[in-house]
Amino acid sequence: MGFWKRRAFNQPEEALTPEAQRQRLWERAMQRLQPTLPPDSPSWILDEAFDLQNRLVWFDVVMRVGPHWAKRRYRYDEEVDVLYFSGEVPFPETELDRLPPERMVWPGHPLL
């Protein structure tokens, strides 16, 4: 017995292929993420995991936080259109050159 249940998919979403659902979910998550990125340094978006049935995506972002670098974890819930911050751990600056260059995002540029 619960007072909260997720909505069932509506017809247009069910018609989308899994890849189209994934792309749509990712684009919406990136729209919510954009304002949280630092305006003066690059960030890297890494390690995304999708739950298409519940319309969720988890991902990590390496970004500058004050004078230090951090790896932050986020969860985007398309049902309520909310990006949740799930914590951060320090990220060593010496490891920045090992991050994939194709996952780098510069301030003000469209996200992946």
KOLZA-328258 format. One record per residue (C-alpha): y, z, x; residue in three letters. Coordinates in pm, whole numbers, plus 50000, padded with zeros to 5 digits. Last residue first. Layout:
// residues N
YZXALA...
***
This chain:
// residues 112
516164749852684LEU519614764152622LEU522764743252592PRO525304750252866HIS528074776252835GLY526764798753110PRO524064782253321TRP520404783053223VAL517604781553479MET514104773153349ARG513894740153546GLU514674759353866PRO511474779853836PRO512104815053975LEU511044820054337ARG514624817854472ASP515554847754255LEU512934870354418GLU515274884754686THR517584896354406GLU514884920954299PRO514524924053919PHE515014958153761PRO513134963553434VAL514384957553083GLU513764967452725GLY512704952452392SER515944936252273PHE515404922251924TYR516794888451814LEU517154886951435VAL516814857951191ASP515064879350927VAL511934857850896GLU512714840851227GLU511874872251425ASP512934868551789TYR511494892452044ARG513214899052375TYR512214912852717ARG514774916752993ARG514254911053365LYS517174926153550ALA519574916853831TRP522194941153958HIS526004943853984PRO526514944953607GLY523444930153441VAL522664896753602ARG519904878453421MET516154872353418VAL515104865653059VAL511684872752915ASP510194858552596PHE508574868252267TRP508464845151964VAL507804853751601LEU507254832351291ARG504444854151149ASN501874825951145GLN503584808851437LEU503074837751679ASP504574823551999PHE504664835552360ALA507474827252603GLU507134835952970ASP510524827853117LEU514204820853049ILE516254821853369TRP519914831953382SER522884818153572PRO526074837553645SER529564843553503ASP529274844753124PRO526234867853117PRO523794858752840LEU523864878152512THR525834851852316PRO523164824852387GLN520144845452273LEU520614840351899ARG520874802551933GLN517914803652175MET515744820751913ALA516654794151657ARG515734766351897GLU512414783151985TRP511394787451620LEU512194750951548ARG510234739251853GLN507224760951766ARG507234748751406GLN507454712651528ALA504524718751765GLU502484735151488PRO503124704751268THR505584709550984LEU504314706250626ALA503844743750592GLU507514748450671GLU508574724950389PRO506274742450133GLN507434778050177ASN505554801050407PHE504544833750244ALA507164860750266ARG506404890550486ARG505574922350307LYS507434955050272TRP506664983650038PHE503194988850163GLY500005000050000MET
***
